[in-house]
Amino acid sequence: MFDDYNEKIIPASEELLAKFRQQATARNVPDTVIEELTEFYKVSNGVVPCLNGFGINACDDEILYEWWDEYNVLWLGDCNDEVLRWSNGKYCLGDASNDSYGDEYEFSTLVELIECTFEECKILE
């Protein structure tokens, strides 16, 4: 898909990945979530140039932890008015006031959340 747009996806550096792991571990983010997000950041540090309106927050962006101290929620990114989060053990699609729109918008993996977000936001049409 990205070849069609002649865009290059830029992964996070090992230094940034180490910083992410350190910050997430210090905040007691579950190890499974840290590992899954690390695998994503090894491919892309959040910026996907050909997908306008869709973005995952970079691994060194403090905004990831905007809601962590109070709610134990990671702010993963957004797509138009949709908000991507990790909350209560699930990857969720919701809006500014809802972790998710319902059970059908809660997923066990980041990939499932991204696939749903692409469909909901009509990213690939």
DARALIN-V35648 format. One record per residue. N is the residue number from 0. OMEGA is omega in whole degrees, 0 to 359 (none if undefined). D_FIRST is the distance of its C-alpha to the first C-alpha in Angstrom with 2 decimals. Layout:
# DARALIN-V35648
[[N:OMEGA:D_FIRST] [N:OMEGA:D_FIRST]]
This chain:
# DARALIN-V35648
[[0:185:0.00] [1:176:3.80] [2:180:5.50] [3:182:5.54] [4:181:7.28] [5:180:9.25] [6:179:9.54] [7:176:10.98] [8:183:11.26] [9:179:15.01] [10:174:16.69] [11:177:20.21] [12:177:23.01] [13:178:25.47] [14:178:28.01] [15:178:26.01] [16:178:25.21] [17:178:28.95] [18:178:29.87] [19:181:27.66] [20:180:29.25] [21:181:32.66] [22:181:32.37] [23:178:30.97] [24:179:33.62] [25:180:36.33] [26:180:35.45] [27:171:35.56] [28:181:31.98] [29:182:31.76] [30:182:30.72] [31:178:28.15] [32:177:26.36] [33:181:26.66] [34:180:25.18] [35:178:22.18] [36:176:21.45] [37:179:22.11] [38:177:19.50] [39:183:16.89] [40:174:18.32] [41:179:18.16] [42:182:14.34] [43:175:14.37] [44:172:17.61] [45:184:16.52] [46:175:14.92] [47:193:11.30] [48:185:11.76] [49:182:9.32] [50:181:10.52] [51:179:14.04] [52:180:16.68] [53:177:15.12] [54:171:16.42] [55:179:17.77] [56:181:21.03] [57:186:21.22] [58:179:23.19] [59:181:26.18] [60:181:26.36] [61:180:29.63] [62:175:28.30] [63:187:26.94] [64:182:30.63] [65:184:31.83] [66:187:32.96] [67:186:33.59] [68:183:37.29] [69:189:38.34] [70:187:36.06] [71:180:34.20] [72:174:30.87] [73:175:27.84] [74:186:25.95] [75:182:22.36] [76:180:20.77] [77:177:20.38] [78:185:18.49] [79:179:20.72] [80:180:23.96] [81:180:22.69] [82:177:23.55] [83:183:21.96] [84:161:24.79] [85:185:26.22] [86:176:29.64] [87:176:32.31] [88:182:30.37] [89:171:27.25] [90:191:23.93] [91:171:24.50] [92:180:23.20] [93:177:26.05] [94:186:27.42] [95:184:29.81] [96:181:32.72] [97:176:31.28] [98:177:29.59] [99:177:28.01] [100:181:28.42] [101:183:29.84] [102:182:29.48] [103:178:26.44] [104:177:24.60] [105:190:25.66] [106:179:23.75] [107:180:24.65] [108:177:21.34] [109:180:18.97] [110:178:15.97] [111:178:17.84] [112:181:18.50] [113:178:14.94] [114:179:14.01] [115:180:17.16] [116:178:16.56] [117:180:13.25] [118:182:15.39] [119:182:18.45] [120:180:17.08] [121:183:15.08] [122:189:12.02] [123:180:9.51] [124:none:12.19]]
